[in-house]
Amino acid sequence: MRLIQITEDNLSKYKSEMKLAGLCFAKSTTLYKIMVENQMVGFTGMIWYSHKIRHKNSFIFEEFRRKGYYAESKIIVEQMAHLRGIKILEGTATKMSRQWYLNNGYEITKEYAEYTTLTKRL
């Protein structure tokens, strides 16, 4: 698996799916397509700070779900944080992804109507 940086224009054909899933990305979000064997299986976004990574919404296309790609992409983000010396990961989770964060060492920091913010110290 690889994460390859893209622009929001690259995701324009997925806008309706993104809206249905409750996903949105801030202008400061760096977007990545999630690639497995030269095929895009989804995308994710991150906002980079000097002391933390805010992991924004991730989306795995329906036909690729339940294969571990979501979890594997999160492991890559942790590895990226380690390489940059970042010790704090912050996740923005929809109802669909919230339990994954809780099962993987994140703690809830704030709950909103549409999403939850969670934090993990590395």
N, C-alpha and C positions, 0 to 999 in steps of 0.2 A: 504494500500500500504506500502511496505517496500523496502528499498534499501539495498542490500546485496553485500558486497565486493567480487570481483572475480579477476581472472587474465586474461590477454589478450588471453591466450590459450583457455579459456572458450568461446571466441568469434570467434574462427577460422572458424566455419561453416557459419559465417555471413560476412566474409571478402568481398565477391563479392557485397553484398548489401551495405556494408559500403563504398566501393569504388564508387559505383554508386551515393550514397548520398553525396559524397565528404567529408567523415569523416576520420579523422586520430587522433591518440592519441600519445602524447609525452611519452617518457619512464617514466617521473615523474608523469604521470596521474594515479590516483587511480580509478579503474573501479568498477562499481556497476551494478548488474542486477536489473531491476525494476520488482518487484513481486506484483501481485494482486491475492489474493486467491490461493496461492501456484502455480501460473502460471507465467512464465517469459513473460512479455509483451514488454520488450525492455531493453535498457541499457543506461548508462550515464557515464561520467567521470569527475573527478575533480582533480585539483592540489591545495593542501593545503599550504598556507603560514601563517605566524604568524599574518598578518594583513588583509588578504583577501583570498577569495576562487575564483579560476579561474575555472568556470564551462565550461568544454569542451563539445564537441558534445554529444548530446543525440539522441537516435534512438528508436522510437516506431515501432514495427512490424506493417505492413500494416493492418492486420486484427483487430488490437486493436486501430487504429487511430480514431479520432473524438469522443473519449469517455472521454476526460479530463485527461488522464494519464500523458501526457507531462506536463500540468500545475500543476498537483498534485505533480509530482516529483520535480518541481522547488520550490514549497512551502516547501517540505521536506528539500531541500537544504538551504532555508532561515532559517528554524528552526534549522538546524545543525549549521549554522553560528551564530545564536543568542546564542545557548548553549556554543559555544566556545568563545564568546565575539568578534566575527569578525564583522566589520561594513561595509566592502566593498565586493560586489559581482561583479565579472567580468565574462561576458559571451562571448563565442566564437560561433557566429551564422552563419549558412549557410543561403542561400537565403530562404530556407523553414522556418527557425525559427526566422529570423530577426524581423519580424513584431510582434511576440509574445513578444520579449524583449522590443520593443518600446512601446507596449501597456501596459506594466507592470512596468513602471518607470525607465527603463534603458536608458542611453544616449550613443550615438555613440562616441567612443573614437578614433577609427581608422578603415578605410576600406581597404580591400585587394581584390585581384581579386576573390578569392574563398570564403572568409568569412569576417565577420565584428566583431570587438571587441567592446563590450558595457559594461558600468559600472553603478552600482546602489549603492547608499549609504543607509545603513539601519538606 
